[in-house]
């Protein structure tokens, strides 16, 4: 009898503990972070992961989370490897994951078909599959604030405003991967429309730090401008090689993954004049950044080197967290639920409004251009600005440059139609 009572008591205690754990899990907002602090691209992955985690943890400390619910950020190391990224997804999705930020075009492409099945949205902020900008075709994938194709069109507009595009030759140097190849179809279509020629210079992953042959070909081809879709060690090497052959660096533009402090710090003064696209503020002169510094970094709750707060990729990761947080808050308001699901998060991603008034209220005045979620437009067709390396730091060079939406929009739609043409089971959505 005593043994039976003891067993029942232990069972009751176990049930109580289990209920407490389940309750604790149900009262949090779970946001997995597919980070890469190791591997060949760790120099970019580390600051991004730090900025992402620090902002959400700052909201926990300052505001008690979002809508009164704490955010749990859990990192899963991918090493920027697509297979490991999928493994991270499968290992975390059942924990109540609200959204996935793959931080890799390769991982994004793997997760796009999984998102509608598991009803967990994918936010590939400024990267991934450009066609996912078409919300009616891709209800579960988002590329805010802009896609690779729209970004490329903004870069071309900058070139057009600084000497014209017609009759010019554009050199395109890129990492030979799904990421690097993503904008090539757009260049193929825009070249004849806008009157420019382009030539490509692929760089294999194993040759990121050995680009002598590519830049020898650049010297032979004599392009008027160079555009780079690079990542990791490729970027610094390319800028050094360009300087070595005396290619004018103020006519060399990297995309937003080829314009970080980690890229140009190793180059230093030799890279003066090099340009890059960006869509998030530089530096720490923002109240929200000061809150992060005080509540997270100075309190020893961050992995970041305090001197790196405000660097391009730290702020990029922070901006990614801002979009996630705004979508969560919007989903809470739309559904009336404090603890939301992935399906609710999709509603938030289609309805949040991040305009200048909201950015100011968040402590990020003029940090970025307006970004507005919608059913039809899953990229926001956001603007970018061009920044320039002054030998020691990045400085904003241009005002915000809107994409060529009238030209790029139909091309994105055609790409979306092509993606689904051999997938009869694919389900889109109808937007009013």
N, C-alpha and C positions, 0 to 999 in steps of 0.2 A: 504493500500500500504506500509505504514511504517512497519506494523507488518510483512508483507510478506518479506520485505527487511531484517528485523531483524532476522526472522527465517532462511532465506537463509544464512545470515552472520554467525549465530551460527552453522548451518550445515556445512558450508565451513570450519569454524575453527575446528570443531570436526573431519572432514575428514583430515585436515592438521595434527592435533595432532595424529590421528590414523596412518596416513602414516609415521609420524616421529617415532612413537613407533615401527611400523613394520620394518622400515628401520634400527632402532637401533638393533632390534632383529636379523635381517638378517645379520648384520655386526658383529656378535659375534660367537664364538665357544662354544657351550653349552655342558658342561660336568656335568651331575648329579652325586652326590656323595651319595651313599646309606650307610650312616654312622650309627653307633650305639654308641651314647654317653650316653645312658641309658641302663638299664637292667643288667643281671648277667655278661655280658662280656664287660662292658663299659671300664674296665681297659685296655683292648687291643684295643677296637674300637676308643677310644679318641686319643691316639698318632698316630694311623694309619691315621685317618681323618685329623689330624693337618699336618702331613707330606705331604699328598696328596695335600691339599689345598695350603699349603705354597709354594710348588715348582711351581705350575701353576701360582699362584699370583706373585711369583718372576719373572717369565717370562713376565708377564704383565708389571711389574715395570721396569725391566731391558731392555727388548727387544721390548716392545710394543706389547707383545703377541707372537703368532706363525705366521710367514709369514705376519706380519703386522696387524693381527687380534687379538683382545683381547679374552681371555678365560674367560668364566663365569662359575664358580664352584658353584653349588647350592646343598646344603645338604638336604637330606630327611631322617628323623630318622626312622630306622627300629627296633631298640631294639634287633637286631639279630633274628627277628621273620619272618618266611617265608611269612606269610600272609601280614604283614605290608610291607615287601619288594616288594611284587607284587603290593600292593596298591601304593607304591612310584613310581614304574615303570609306572603304568597306569596314574598316575597324572603328570608325567614329560615327557613322550615319545613324546608328540605332540609339545613340546617346541623346537624341533630341536636337540634332544639328539643324540650325536655322538657315545657313547659307554656306556655300563653299567658295573660297577665293583661291583658285588653283595656283596662281603666280607662275604659270607656265602654259604656253600655247599647246604643247604636247599633252599635258594633263587635262587641259580644258577640253580638247577634242575628244578625249576618252570619257569625260564626265557629261558632256552635252546629251547623249542618248540616255544616260542613267537618270538625269534630273527629273524628267516627267514621270518616270516609273516610281521613283522613291519620293517624289513631290518635295524635293529640296532644291531651291534655285541655285544657279551658278552665277557668280558675279566675277567676270574677268575684266577688271577695271582698266580699260584702255588697251587690252591685248586680246588674244584668242582669235576666234572666228569672226571676221568682220560682218559676215552675213547675219550673225545673231542680232544685229541691230534691228532686224525686222521682227517686231514683237508678235505679229500675227502668225508668223511661221515658227518662231522660237519663244513660246510662252514662258519657259523656265530658265532662259539664259539672258544675261544682261552684260553690256560692255561700257556702262557709264564711266566717264563723261563723254567718250567718243571712241570710235573704232580706229583700227589701223588705217583703213582706207580714208576715213575722214581726216585723220591726222596727216596722212600723206598729201591730201589735197590742200590742207592749210600750209604745209611746207612749200608746196608748189606755188601757192598764192604769194608767199613771202618772196620766193625767187622772182616771180613775175613782177612784183612791186619794186624789185631791186635789180633792174636790168632787162626784164622781160624773159618770157619763155620761148616765144616763137623763134625758130631757127637755132635754138640752143641744143647742146648735147648734155644730157644729165647722166652722170655716172652713179650707179647704185651698187654699193658694197654691202654684203649682207652675210650673216651667219647661215651656213648651209643647213637649214633645219626648217620645220614647218613655220616657226616664228619668222625666220628671215625671208622665206619665200612668200609669205602672206600678201604683201602689197604688190607683187609683180603683176598679177592679172589687172590690177588697176592701172599701173603704168602702161601696160600694153594697150589698154583702151583709151587712156587719156592722151597718150603721145600724139596720135593722129588728130584728135579733137583740138588739142591746144598747140599743135605745131612744133613739138620738140621730139628729138630722138633720145633714146637712152641705151646704155650699155651696162651689162651686169658684171660684177666681180665677186663671185662666191668665195667664201672662206670656210673651209672644213673645220670642224671642231678641233681636230688635232693640230691645225695650223694657225690657231688664233694668235699665237705669239711669233709666227713666222710668215709674214705677209709680203716678203720681198718681191715675189713674182707678181702678185696682184698689183702692187704699186708701180712695178716696172711697166705693166700693161696700162695702168692709168696714165703714166707719162707718155706712152705711145698713142693712146686714144685721145688725149688732151681734152677731156670734158670741161665744159664751162663751170659746172657745179658738181659737187659730190654729195650724195645723200647716204647715210649709213643706218642700217638696221643691225646693230651689233649688241653684244652682251659680254660681260666679264672681261677677261684679259684682252679680248679682241679690240676693245674700244681704245685703250691707251696705246696699244701697238699701232693701230691705224692712224691715230693722230701723230704719233712719232714718225711714222713712215711718210705721211703727207708732208710734214715739216721737212723731212730729209730730202724729198724731191722738190721742195719749194712750191708745193701746191698752195695757193692762197687759202689760209684757214678760215677767212671770213666768207669763203664760198664753199665751205664744208659743213654740212648740217647733219647732226645725228638725231635719231628719234628719241623719245623720252626714256628709253632704256640705254641710251648711249650719250647721256649728258648728266652724269652724277659726279659728286666729289670723288667717289672711289675711282672714277675713270680718269679724271684730269689731275688729281693730286700727284700721281706718279709722273706725270708729264711736266707739270709746273709751268715755268715761263715759256718753254718751247711751244706750248699749246695756245699761247695768247691769240685770240681772234676766233677760235673754233666756236661753232654755233650748235645749239641743240634745242629741240622742242621741249616744252614742259607744260603742265597744267595744274601745278600746285605751288603754293608760295614758298619762297626761299627765306631761310633765317628764322629767328626766334621772336621777332618783334610782333607777336600776336598774343593777346591775353590767354587764349587756350593753351598755347605752348608754355607760357609761364606757369599755368596751373599744373601742367604735366611735369614741369621741372620741379616745382615745389612739392607736389603731393606724391609723385612717383619716383623721379630720378634722385632728388636730394634725400628722399626717405629710404633710399637703398632698395627700391622695389622694381628696378629696371635692370636689364642687362646692357644698356647702352653706355658707351663712354660719354660722360657729360659734355665733352667738347664736340661731339657729333650730333647733338640735338640741333635741329634746324637744317641739317644737310639735306640735299635734294631727296635722297631715297628714304631717309627717316620721315620727312614730311609727306612723301608719297604714301608710305605705309599708314601714317596718321590720317591722311585724307581718305584712304580706303576704309579705315575704321569709322570715319565721320559718315560716309555713305551708308555703311552697315547700321550704325546707330540711328540715323535719321529714318531709314526704312523700318527698323524695329519700332521706333516711336510712332511712326505713321500706321503701321500694322496694328499696334495696340489701340490706337484711336479708332481705326476703321472697324475692328472686330469687337471692341469692348473687352478684350482679354489682356491681362498683364503678362501671362505666360503664353507665348504664341507658338505656333508650329511652323514648319517649313512652308506649308501652303499659305499660311497667314503672311509669312515673310514675303512671298511673291506679290501679295496684294500691296504690301508696303513699298516694295521696289517699283511698282507701277504707279504709285501715287504720291511719293514724297516730293517736296518742293524745297530746293536748296538755292534760293536766290540771295541777292546781296543783303537784304534785310535779315534773312535767317542766318547767313554767315556771320554778320555782325553780332547777332544775338548769341551765337555760339562762341564768340571770341576769336573769329577768324575773318575780320574784315578784309575784303579784296584778296583773299587767299586763292580764289579760283573764279572762273566764270560761272554763270548760272547753270545749274543742272536740275532738270525737272523730269521726274519719272512719268511714264505714260504707257498705255497698253500697246500702241502701235510702234512707238520709238523707244527701243531698248538701249540706245546709245546716248540719247540726249543731244546728239549733233553738237557737242560742246566745242568751245573754242580753245585754242592753245596759244601760247606766246613763245617767242624765240628768245633764248637766253644766250649770253656770250661769256666765254672764259677770259678773264682779264690777266691771266698769268698766276693768280692766287685764289680767285673765287669766281663764282657765277654771278652775273648781273643781268637783270632783265633788259633785253634789247628792243623788243617790239611791244606794241599793244596786243590785246587779244585778237587772234585771227580766226574768224569763223570758217568752217569748211565749205567746200563747194557743194552744198546740199542738193542743188538743182541737178547737178551732173552725177554726183556720187549716189544719190538716193535710188534712182532707177537701176544702177549697176548693183547695188546691194540687194535689191529685190530680185534681180535676175540670178544673183549668186545664191540667194535663199531658195529660189525655185529649183535651181540645179541641185542643191544639197538634198532636197526631198524628192527629187524626180525618180530615184530608184528605191524609195522607202515608202511603199504604199500604206504601211501601217502608221506612218508619222501623223501625229495629231497637232494641228495648230489651234488657233483661237480666232474668234471674230471680235473685232474692236468696234465699238460704236462711234 
